[in-house]
Amino acid sequence: MTIVAIVFLKFANHVTNDTIIDQNLQLPTNVIEVMHMAFPKEVPVLLLDADGHTRGSWKNYREDHLKRLGEHNQYKMIVGRNHQNIYHDVKHRRVVCEAIEEFIGR
């Protein structure tokens, strides 16, 4: 066994415990519960989305989600991304920062 494998196994043993396992098992129930909670209509929300999510069931979900958030929301599509990890992508940091600054009125 390599050193990397040994370190990974040691790390995995420390981050996987009964609490983490239970939290993962409860995830579907918790998501459904939160989806049925009312969101305060006066709270402004900025939704940044990847253009890869413009079709199919994700598009329908996004439109329903924006309606649930109320009229104080803004939506910005980040072009050139296929998944939601736009915040971690170095190529799109400037676009994300500009959208946030515009949203908060800087």
C-alpha positions, -999 to +999 in steps of 0.1 A: +000+000+000+014+034-009+018+063+015-010+082-003-034+053+002-025+051+039-030+088+044-063+087+026-076+058+047-065+076+079-083+107+068-114+088+058-116+072+092-116+106+109-143+122+087-166+093+085-185+087+117-220+079+128-231+115+128-219+121+092-235+088+080-268+098+097-267+133+082-263+118+047-292+094+053-314+123+064-305+145+034-336+137+012-360+143+041-342+176+051-343+189+015-380+181+011-387+199+045-368+230+035-384+231+001-418+234+017-407+263+040-419+298+032-391+322+022-394+358+033-405+377+002-387+409+013-352+393+014-332+400-018-316+370-035-290+367-062-291+335-082-260+328-103-265+299-127-245+280-153-258+281-188-255+244-189-287+244-167-309+261-193-329+231-204-350+202-191-361+197-156-335+220-141-349+249-161-384+242-147-371+238-112-351+271-115-382+291-127-403+276-098-376+284-073-373+320-085-411+324-081-409+310-045-382+336-037-405+365-045-400+397-064-367+408-048-346+384-066-321+388-094-310+361-118-277+360-138-266+333-162-229+326-163-221+316-199-196+289-206-203+266-176-220+232-176-223+227-139-230+247-108-194+250-095-191+285-111-178+300-079-147+278-080-139+284-116-110+308-121-122+318-156-156+331-142-145+348-110-146+383-125-182+378-138-193+364-105-177+393-086-192+419-109-226+403-105-223+404-068-211+440-067-240+451-089-264+432-067-252+448-035-251+482-051-213+489-051 
